[in-house]
Amino acid sequence: MRYDAGFFDPLGRMCLGSNAFAWMMSEVRDLANCICNGRLVVTQEGGYEESSVPFHALATIEAFSEDKSGFDNPIAHYGADPDGIPSPDQAAALQKASDTLINMSQFWPKSDQDILRGRLNSVRPAR
C-alpha cells in the first residue's frame, strides 16, 4: 500500500481516509481469494505524514486480517464522502483502473476473468 494518498499527506494529496485504505485492502483480499487461492504479498511504500500513516496501516492490516483491533481510529473518516460517492476525478480514476484490469485479464483463465468482471461491476460507480 502507498499511504501518500492519505488525507493529510503533503505530497500525494488524494485525500483518502483510513476507511478508504481498508476498503481497498478488502477488495484486493477478496480478489486474491477468488483468483489465486488467497495468496497475497503486501508491502508498504510511501506515506510522508507520520501522524496519519500508522492509522492508515492499522486500517489496512485490520481489513487484510478481517480482525478488528478495537483501537479507536480518530482519523478513520477524514477525506471520506459520507455517502460513498466518488468525486468526478475519483470516478474517472476508478474507471481507468477498471478498464486496465479488464484489458490485462485477457491473459488470465476465463473463470478468473468472470470473477473480476463481477467484482468490478459490484463496485463501479454509476456514470
Secondary structure, DSSP 8 states (H G I E B T S, - for coil): --GGGBTT-TTT---B-HHHHHHHHHHHHHHHHHHSTT-----------TTTHHHHHHHHHHHHHT-------TTTTTT--TT----HHHHHHHHHHHHHHHHHGGGS-HHHHHHHHHHHHHH----
